[in-house]
Amino acid sequence: MRLIVITLALILPVVARATEPQKPLNLLVITADDMNADSGGWNGSKLGATPNLDAFARTAHRFVNSHVSVPICQPGRSALMTGRVPHRNGALGFNPIRRDVPTLVEILRERGYFTGAIAKAVHMAPADKFPWHAIGEQSLGKQPTKFAEKFREMLAAAATEKKPFFINANLCDPHRPFISGVGRKAQADEPLDGVRVFKPDEVTVPAFLEDLPRVREEIAQYSSNVSRFDVAFGLVMKELTVAGRDADTIVVFMSDHGMSFPFSKATVYHNGTWSPVLIRVPGTTKPQTRTEFVSSVDVMPSLLELLAVRPPAGMDGRSWVPLLKGQTQPDRDFVVTHVNTVSSGKSFAQRCIRTKDRALMFHAWVGGPNQFRVEAMSGLSFAAMNASTDAKIQARVKQLVEGAPLMLFDTAADPSERTNLTDDELEVIDGEWDQLIGSLQVRYGLKKQEVERQLEEFILNCRRPSPSPVS
Ligand SMILES: [Ca+2]
């Protein structure tokens, strides 16, 4: 008898599912703010700052060569939430997207979802194009316990309204200010429950920076913020489990771009845009690690397909669902990244076409009125590099602040992108240029001249002034 009851219990839910319309899955998109791709233990760090993220990574598909379309807070989130590159969604910098561009929030709200954003809602504009039912304020982003409480509230609100949910949980760590660092100290230092505060001798300075004492000190401060991110991430995931929503929620983790250090955030250098995506899809038994180049503009079309929602026309990104099924996709051997206007309102336009072993960059601001200067250069690290008398470090500073209009790096031999090959390897560029044009011709079915015309426009577009930032 007991056996029959157990057998029926196993069969009945299957029968019920077959006859009832399928319930829509929920969506939780968790973002870190300014976290480098290799700061997680699951992706290379030996520091042990991210046990909760690492536990999640073991259950999720991993896109290890994912790059954000734009490595800056607002234009980056605009690309993520529209599936379009900046010059096609309108948000070149800290300005609103175009009104005729549909957003993920609008589409899911229209489909009956409860929509909520915790922190960073201010970086998704205009507000009426991001119609969240509920918003958690920006200050929650660095307060793990309060952040998780807000998340719990939103889960409860969706349950009360009997709606599926899309919650965009935007933690504000490890964004500056850093724990024990300079500026806005009170906000940075509290709360620290469960957070590991690292000392300079415990950390490793990434190879793209210089191992100077002040740089090391700032890496330790940053790493403490990474730990606070991880505490908050763990609390959010715990709330999801407690609410019983693990089995019917797609969970995505990514950082909006790289760390706020020289040669990372606000640049198209590798660490600026590299942001692996972890995506846990209910029912997945064998998570995959995918090494294709993918972009943050692919996230929206991928999620819509996973949620069985028809995508809007005009997105630049392409769904990863075939890759999740173990299939291949054409044109996944390169990724294009962009910078236009930065947080100061100045234009430091850059483009990068990145392949497995090459990075070809256009720096359209070179020769303009300003040397390169972004918020990521405001801390201890850039000041220490700038003060150094070491010739190698001086050359590195010159590379950042003066740049060169066209740069080519052999990223297999030179992963930190220190040696510009354009003078030596012009024929290589020519070869790669032809290869790129050939690939685009096939992909879009265009004549060679048309591809060349569009690429020219794309490059010239770098010099177009950005709309004024919103106040
Ligand atoms: Ca950011």
Residues whose N, C-alpha, C, O or C-beta is under 5 A from the ligand:
A	BS01	CA	D33 D34 C73 D256
